[in-house]
Amino acid sequence: MPIRNPALAVAIAAVLAGCVATPPEPERRSELPEAYNTLTSRYIYVPPYTQQGAYATHTYNWYYGAGKGLTRYAAGGRVYDERYWQERHASLPQSHRDAMDSLPLARFNFEFDSTALTPDSQRQLASFLEGESLSGSVLVVGYTDHIGPESYNVPLSQRRADAIAQRLRQAWPNVRFLTEGNGTYPKLVNDTTDAARAANRRVEIFHLEADQ
């Protein structure tokens, strides 16, 4: 029996034919909007491609963990959707992984929902600035406790890393400081007590490489 509704006929034909997707272009690194600058070392930007279905056409700008390939997306969506992704979904560059496998040069803790250091960590930072000698490249990594969504915690952890890096640059202007905001993970203390949360609200400083 013929289908008299043209719109229904088109929809059924599209469903039977399945979705047609234009494969993404070859992966490339790309400059991101300011909100994403912290992620450029860990995520690959795939130029937009189109996936057409029965009822709509969607354009995607995908991010995925570096080295995991197109079949292992960390998360995907439009670039300008203000989305953030958890550290455990992506691969760090080898130099960062190697550095973070070692003990940090220093660790400083923050007040809740703030870029202000605790009083103890303010004193520790002052001692670090007076007594330490830095050269080459240094990685400053920020974290939060488990309260709140990662969409909030990742940028908060980035602001914490940036705040400490700014203090360090004043003391060592010739050092290259890299910053990352990792949100909640990995936790330093895997617990939900007040003491654990206080310990997890931190930045850690790692030495990447010395001057040659």
Sequence and secondary structure as in RCSB ss.txt:
>XXXX:A:sequence
MPIRNPALAVAIAAVLAGCVATPPEPERRSELPEAYNTLTSRYIYVPPYTQQGAYATHTYNWYYGAGKGLTRYAA
GGRVYDERYWQERHASLPQSHRDAMDSLPLARFNFEFDSTALTPDSQRQLASFLEGESLSGSVLVVGYTDHIGPE
SYNVPLSQRRADAIAQRLRQAWPNVRFLTEGNGTYPKLVNDTTDAARAANRRVEIFHLEADQ
>XXXX:A:secstr
     HHHHHHHHHHHH  EE      B     GGGGGGTTTEEEEEEEEEE SS EEEEEEEEETTS TTS SE
EE TTS     GGGS   HHHHHHHTS  SEEEEB TTSS B HHHHHHHHHHHHH    SEEEEEE   SSS H
HHHHHHHHHHHHHHHHHHHHH TTSEEEEEE TT S SS S SHHHHHHHSEEEEEEEE   
